[in-house]
Amino acid sequence: MKEKILIVDDEHDIIKLITDTLRKEEYVVSSASSVTEAHRKVAQSIPDLILLDLRLPVVDGFEYCKMLKKDEKTENIPIIMLTSKSLESDKVVGLELGADDYITKPFSPAELRARIKAVLRRLHPAEKQLEVIESGDLSIKMSERTAYIKGKPIELRPKEFDLLCLLIKKKGTVLTREFIMESVWSSEYFGTSRTVDVHINRLIKKIKYLEKRIISVTGYGYRYIENI
């Protein structure tokens, strides 16, 4: 079955453009012009991806993104932000709130299709060569996109999971923040370390095992060490 995509935008022309584009790709598309309407539709049927305009009336996209990521029923829904502004601060804040990517209006149908496919491919990957990655007490089942400590599952957001996989696969190597951004977010790097640092800190809070294994390299980035 093709993925279900919810468009949340108050511009009817934009909704029509996106709907026509995505239906040609055989996605199942629905739309909402406000957060209230979107919240009702999400409660009825969890979408596989949300295209979320940041500048919505009454409750904006930032606040709705925060609401979705705080609810365990919706925290793993991938979100692509739609913004008519090219402000770097908007993009950074959105990514820090848990959005997976962004697209700036006006955009071409080809760019929209490519970004949606990239996000869905990262979050629902095809068969991987490494089914299980292990590092000490930590194990990761790639097909389940779940991490375990001594057999106990850990709840991670999609970006936290991707970041953890990257660190372990590159264990012993110092990774720059730029490399991490490009590898995990697959988007333009914004010239700030905050997004990476915030996600690293979240990982360590959720997995105490990582506290002494993820090493901050001042002025450069991070390194994961297996044995301490």
C-alpha positions in Angstrom: 0.0 0.0 0.0 1.3 3.5 -0.8 2.1 5.8 2.0 -0.4 8.2 3.5 0.6 11.9 3.5 -1.1 14.7 5.4 -0.7 18.3 4.1 -1.1 21.0 6.7 -1.3 24.4 5.1 -3.7 27.3 4.9 -2.9 28.2 1.3 -5.4 26.4 -1.0 -3.2 26.8 -4.1 -0.3 25.1 -2.3 -2.6 22.3 -1.1 -3.8 21.7 -4.7 -0.3 21.8 -6.2 1.0 19.3 -3.6 -2.1 17.0 -3.8 -2.0 16.8 -7.6 1.8 16.1 -7.5 1.6 13.4 -4.9 -1.5 11.6 -6.3 0.4 11.2 -9.6 2.9 9.2 -7.5 0.0 7.2 -6.1 0.4 8.5 -2.5 -2.8 8.6 -0.4 -3.2 12.3 0.2 -5.3 14.3 2.7 -5.1 17.9 3.8 -5.9 20.3 6.7 -5.9 24.1 6.8 -5.4 24.4 10.5 -3.8 22.5 13.4 -7.2 21.8 14.9 -8.3 20.0 11.7 -4.9 18.3 11.3 -5.1 17.0 14.9 -8.5 15.5 14.3 -7.4 13.8 11.1 -4.2 12.4 12.7 -6.3 11.0 15.6 -8.5 9.2 13.0 -5.7 7.8 11.0 -1.9 8.1 11.6 -0.2 9.3 8.4 3.2 8.0 7.2 4.4 11.6 6.7 3.2 15.1 7.4 4.0 18.2 5.2 3.7 21.0 7.8 3.5 24.7 7.0 5.3 26.7 9.7 3.2 29.9 9.4 -0.3 28.7 10.2 -3.1 30.8 11.8 -3.8 30.5 15.6 -1.5 27.6 16.3 1.7 27.7 14.1 3.6 24.8 12.7 6.4 25.0 15.3 3.9 24.5 18.1 2.1 21.6 16.3 5.5 19.9 15.6 6.2 20.2 19.3 2.8 18.7 20.2 3.3 15.8 17.8 6.8 15.0 19.2 5.6 15.0 22.8 2.8 12.4 22.1 4.1 8.8 22.1 1.4 8.0 19.5 2.7 10.5 17.0 6.3 11.2 17.9 7.7 9.0 15.2 5.7 10.5 12.3 8.2 12.0 9.9 7.7 15.8 9.3 8.8 17.9 6.4 8.4 21.6 7.1 7.0 24.0 4.5 8.1 27.6 4.8 7.8 30.7 2.6 10.8 32.2 4.4 14.4 31.4 3.9 15.3 32.4 7.5 18.0 30.1 8.8 16.5 30.4 12.3 13.2 28.9 11.2 14.9 25.9 9.7 17.1 25.3 12.7 14.3 25.6 15.2 12.1 23.2 13.2 14.9 20.6 13.0 15.6 20.9 16.7 11.9 20.3 17.5 12.2 17.0 15.6 11.3 17.8 12.0 13.1 15.5 9.5 13.6 18.0 6.6 12.4 21.3 5.2 11.4 22.7 1.9 11.2 26.5 1.1 8.3 27.9 -1.0 8.2 28.3 -3.9 9.4 24.7 -4.7 9.2 22.6 -7.8 7.2 19.3 -7.9 10.4 17.5 -8.6 12.1 18.8 -5.5 9.0 18.0 -3.4 8.9 14.4 -4.7 12.6 13.9 -4.1 12.6 15.2 -0.5 9.5 13.0 0.4 11.1 9.9 -1.1 14.4 10.6 0.7 12.7 11.0 4.1 10.6 7.9 3.6 13.6 5.9 2.4 15.6 6.9 5.5 12.8 6.0 7.9 11.6 2.9 6.1 14.7 1.5 4.5 14.9 -1.6 2.3 16.8 -4.6 3.5 20.1 -3.7 5.1 23.3 -5.7 4.9 23.7 -5.4 8.7 20.6 -6.7 10.3 22.0 -6.3 13.9 24.7 -3.9 15.1 26.3 -4.6 18.4 28.5 -2.6 20.7 29.0 -3.9 24.2 25.6 -3.9 26.0 24.1 -2.0 23.2 22.4 -3.7 20.2 20.5 -2.3 17.3 18.0 -4.2 15.1 18.0 -2.3 11.8 14.8 -3.8 10.4 12.9 -2.8 13.6 14.7 0.5 13.9 15.0 -0.3 17.6 18.0 0.0 20.0 18.3 -2.3 23.0 20.4 -2.2 26.2 20.9 -5.7 27.7 17.8 -6.8 25.7 15.6 -3.9 26.9 14.2 -1.7 24.1 14.9 2.0 24.2 12.4 4.5 22.8 14.2 6.8 20.3 13.0 9.3 17.8 13.9 8.7 14.2 16.8 11.2 14.1 18.1 9.9 17.5 18.1 6.4 16.0 19.9 7.5 12.8 22.5 9.4 14.9 23.1 6.5 17.2 23.7 4.2 14.2 26.1 6.6 12.6 28.2 7.0 15.7 28.4 3.2 16.2 29.2 2.4 12.6 31.9 5.1 12.7 33.2 4.1 16.1 36.7 5.4 17.0 36.5 8.1 14.3 36.1 11.8 15.1 33.0 13.0 13.2 32.6 16.7 12.5 29.3 18.3 13.2 29.1 19.1 9.5 29.5 15.4 8.6 26.9 14.4 11.1 24.4 17.0 9.8 24.9 15.8 6.2 24.7 12.1 7.1 21.7 12.2 9.4 19.6 15.1 8.1 20.6 15.0 4.4 20.0 18.7 4.2 21.9 21.9 3.9 24.2 22.5 7.0 23.2 25.7 8.7 26.5 26.7 10.3 25.4 26.0 13.9 26.3 23.2 16.2 23.1 23.4 18.2 21.1 20.8 16.3 23.7 18.1 16.6 24.5 19.0 20.2 20.9 18.9 21.2 20.4 15.4 19.7 23.6 14.1 21.3 22.5 15.3 24.7 19.1 13.6 24.2 20.7 10.3 23.3 22.9 10.4 26.4 20.0 11.2 28.6 18.0 8.3 27.2 20.9 5.8 27.2 23.2 6.2 30.2 25.5 3.6 28.7 26.6 6.2 26.2 27.6 8.8 28.8 31.3 8.0 28.8 31.3 6.5 25.3 30.3 9.6 23.2 33.2 11.9 23.5 33.0 15.6 22.6 36.1 16.8 20.7 36.3 20.5 21.4 36.0 22.6 18.3 35.5 19.6 16.0 32.7 17.2 16.8 32.1 13.8 18.4 33.6 10.3 18.6 32.1 7.1 19.8 34.4 4.7 21.7 33.4 1.2 22.4 35.8 0.3 25.3 36.4 2.6 28.2 
